[in-house]
């Protein structure tokens, strides 16, 4: 991509640094960064960079596992905002910040409050903010990681789902809490990361089961009213959609539904 799309400034936002099993694999971050920065396209073309990786998973109240990479060519005039001194400073060298990022003055990091999504027992969701001044233009770059659907069965209970409301609250909180400029105003921003947007599962289920409620099987846990599986069948009693906590299976239509770029809902007419 760097060769195909030459740029003077590259911003790369990462989420879930260290992977799902971060306690086991976080140690690989150093070698990954070494290999990345030794790539000829990076080492020779970008004389300045700022790398930020929130990698201290022992600090559970603040750990977000977010990563930000900003690569800058020599010919570009760039300054970066220092959130501690409230001033811009020239970017003149290469720097890597890792750990809990407490001492990194040129980035804001915040983990979302637990009450935003009570169902997320412990999450790494949060956001970062950096501010740049390039050729006289000031703008923010915001990295976000919003809440995912922890259970498909809970997600289909309502429209919009409880998780959608969690994502909305977190995104609104992010935008409302971006640091202002010296005059107390917001500056233009670009926000990108993992929004975790999902299908409106409740409306999808309603659509494909319309007028066929007798073909919906709800399997409940023994000695409990809790639904553990939902199966929607066609008129031939063949399962067409199976939903469990971590499963959303459209069976014969699964691959085509999630892999083609046309109006996906059209395939549901034959379910």
C-alpha positions in Angstrom: 0.0 0.0 0.0 2.8 2.4 0.8 4.3 1.8 -2.6 1.0 2.0 -4.4 -0.2 5.1 -2.6 2.8 7.3 -1.7 1.9 9.7 1.0 3.8 12.3 3.1 1.8 11.5 6.2 0.4 8.1 7.1 -1.9 7.4 10.1 -2.5 3.8 11.2 -4.9 3.0 14.1 -4.8 -0.4 15.7 -7.1 -2.1 18.3 -6.6 -5.2 20.5 -2.8 -4.9 20.6 -1.5 -8.2 21.7 -4.5 -10.1 20.5 -7.3 -11.8 22.4 -4.8 -13.6 24.6 -2.7 -10.4 25.3 -1.1 -11.7 28.5 0.5 -14.5 26.5 1.4 -12.6 23.3 2.0 -9.0 24.3 5.8 -9.7 24.5 5.8 -10.1 20.7 5.0 -6.4 20.2 8.7 -5.3 20.4 9.7 -7.7 17.6 6.7 -6.8 15.5 7.6 -3.1 15.7 11.3 -3.8 14.9 10.3 -5.8 11.8 7.8 -3.2 10.8 10.2 -0.2 11.1 12.9 -2.1 9.2 10.7 -2.4 6.1 12.5 -0.6 3.3 9.4 1.5 2.6 9.3 2.7 6.2 13.0 2.9 7.2 14.1 4.8 4.1 11.2 7.0 3.3 9.9 8.2 6.7 12.5 10.1 8.7 10.1 10.9 11.5 7.4 8.9 13.3 5.3 8.7 16.4 4.2 5.3 17.7 1.9 4.8 20.6 1.0 1.4 22.0 -1.1 0.9 25.2 0.4 -2.4 26.2 0.4 -2.4 30.0 -2.4 -4.9 30.6 -1.6 -5.0 34.4 -3.3 -1.6 34.7 -6.9 -2.9 34.2 -8.6 0.4 35.0 -6.8 2.1 32.1 -5.8 -0.6 29.6 -7.3 -0.1 26.2 -4.9 -2.1 23.9 -5.0 0.7 21.4 -2.1 1.5 19.1 -1.4 4.5 16.9 1.3 4.8 14.2 2.0 8.1 12.5 4.7 8.2 9.7 6.1 11.4 8.4 8.3 12.2 5.4 11.2 14.7 5.7 9.7 17.2 3.3 6.5 17.8 5.4 6.2 20.6 7.9 4.6 19.0 10.9 3.9 20.1 14.5 2.1 18.0 17.2 0.1 19.2 20.1 1.4 18.7 23.6 -1.7 18.2 25.8 0.3 18.9 29.0 1.8 22.2 28.0 -1.1 23.1 25.6 1.2 24.1 22.8 2.4 22.8 19.5 5.9 21.4 19.1 7.9 20.5 16.0 8.2 16.8 15.1 11.9 16.4 14.5 12.7 12.8 15.4 11.5 9.2 15.8 9.8 8.2 19.0 8.0 5.1 20.3 5.8 5.2 23.4 4.6 1.9 24.9 3.3 0.7 28.3 0.5 2.7 30.0 1.3 5.9 28.0 1.1 8.0 31.2 4.3 9.9 30.3 3.3 10.4 26.7 2.3 14.1 26.6 1.3 14.2 22.9 -1.6 11.7 23.1 -4.8 11.5 25.1 -6.0 8.1 26.0 -9.2 7.2 27.9 -11.0 4.0 28.7 -14.8 4.0 28.5 -16.6 4.0 31.9 -18.0 0.5 32.9 -21.5 1.9 33.2 -21.6 2.5 29.4 -22.0 -1.3 28.9 -22.7 -3.2 32.1 -22.8 -6.5 30.1 -19.2 -6.1 29.2 -17.7 -7.4 32.5 -14.3 -6.2 31.6 -13.4 -4.6 28.3 -10.5 -2.8 26.6 -12.7 -0.4 24.8 -11.7 3.3 24.7 -10.3 6.0 22.5 -7.1 8.1 21.9 -6.7 11.6 20.5 -3.7 13.3 18.8 -3.6 16.8 17.3 -1.5 17.8 14.4 -0.6 21.1 12.6 0.4 20.4 9.0 1.0 23.2 6.5 -1.0 25.6 8.7 -4.0 23.3 9.1 -4.9 21.9 12.5 -6.8 18.7 12.9 -7.3 15.8 15.3 -6.9 12.0 14.7 -9.1 9.9 16.9 -8.7 6.1 17.4 -11.8 4.4 18.8 -12.7 0.9 19.8 -16.4 0.6 20.5 -18.3 -2.2 22.3 -19.1 -5.5 20.4 -22.1 -7.7 20.7 -21.1 -10.1 23.5 -24.2 -12.2 22.9 -26.2 -12.6 19.7 -29.1 -13.8 21.8 -29.2 -10.6 23.8 -28.7 -8.6 20.7 -31.9 -9.9 19.1 -34.1 -9.0 22.0 -34.7 -5.4 21.0 -34.2 -3.0 18.1 -32.0 -1.2 18.5 -30.1 -3.7 20.6 -28.6 -2.9 24.0 -25.1 -3.1 22.4 -26.0 -0.6 19.8 -27.0 1.8 22.6 -23.7 1.1 24.3 -21.8 2.0 21.1 -23.9 5.1 20.7 -23.2 6.3 24.2 -19.4 5.6 23.9 -19.2 7.4 20.5 -21.2 10.4 21.8 -18.9 10.5 24.9 -15.8 10.5 22.7 -17.0 13.4 20.5 -18.1 15.4 23.5 -14.9 14.9 25.4 -12.3 15.7 22.7 -9.8 18.2 23.9 -10.6 21.8 22.8 -8.1 24.3 21.3 -6.7 27.3 23.2 -9.8 29.3 22.3 -12.2 26.7 23.7 -13.3 25.5 20.3 -13.3 22.1 18.6 -10.9 21.5 15.7 -11.7 19.4 12.7 -11.2 15.7 13.4 -10.9 12.4 11.6 -12.2 9.4 13.6 -11.3 5.9 12.6 -10.9 2.5 14.3 -13.1 -0.4 15.2 -16.7 0.8 15.5 -18.0 -2.8 15.9 -21.2 -2.0 13.9 -23.5 -4.9 13.5 -26.6 -6.0 11.7 -29.9 -5.0 13.4 -30.4 -8.6 14.4 -33.9 -8.1 15.8 -35.2 -6.6 12.6 -33.4 -9.3 10.5 -35.0 -12.1 12.5 -38.4 -10.4 12.3 -38.0 -10.1 8.5 -37.0 -13.6 7.7 -39.6 -15.1 10.2 -42.5 -12.9 9.1 -45.7 -14.9 9.1 -43.8 -18.0 10.0 -43.6 -17.8 13.8 -44.6 -21.5 14.1 -41.2 -22.3 12.5 -39.1 -20.7 15.1 -37.7 -23.1 17.7 -36.4 -21.6 20.9 -34.2 -24.0 22.9 -34.0 -23.2 26.6 -31.5 -24.2 29.2 -32.7 -27.1 31.4 -34.6 -26.0 34.5 -34.4 -22.4 33.2 -36.3 -20.0 31.0 -33.0 -18.7 29.5 -32.9 -19.2 25.7 -29.6 -20.8 24.6 -30.4 -21.3 20.9 -32.9 -20.1 18.3 -33.5 -22.0 15.1 -35.6 -20.6 12.2 -36.7 -23.2 9.7 -38.3 -23.0 6.3 -41.6 -24.6 5.2 -39.7 -27.9 4.7 -38.5 -27.9 8.3 -34.9 -27.2 7.2 -32.9 -24.9 9.4 -32.1 -21.6 7.6 -30.8 -19.6 10.5 -29.3 -20.7 13.8 -28.5 -18.2 16.5 -26.5 -18.9 19.7 -24.5 -16.6 22.0 -21.5 -16.7 19.7 -23.1 -18.2 16.5 -25.0 -16.5 13.7 -25.3 -19.2 11.0 -27.3 -18.7 7.8 -26.4 -22.2 6.8 -26.6 -22.6 3.0 -26.7 -18.8 2.5 -24.0 -17.9 5.1 -21.0 -17.5 2.7 -22.9 -15.6 0.0 -24.5 -13.3 2.6 -21.3 -12.2 4.1 -19.0 -12.2 1.1 -20.9 -10.5 -1.8 -21.2 -6.7 -2.2 -24.7 -6.5 -3.6 -27.9 -5.9 -1.6 -27.6 -8.8 0.9 -31.1 -8.9 2.0 -32.3 -10.1 -1.4 -31.1 -13.6 -0.7 -33.4 -13.8 2.3 -36.5 -13.8 0.1 -35.8 -17.5 -0.6 -35.4 -18.5 3.1 
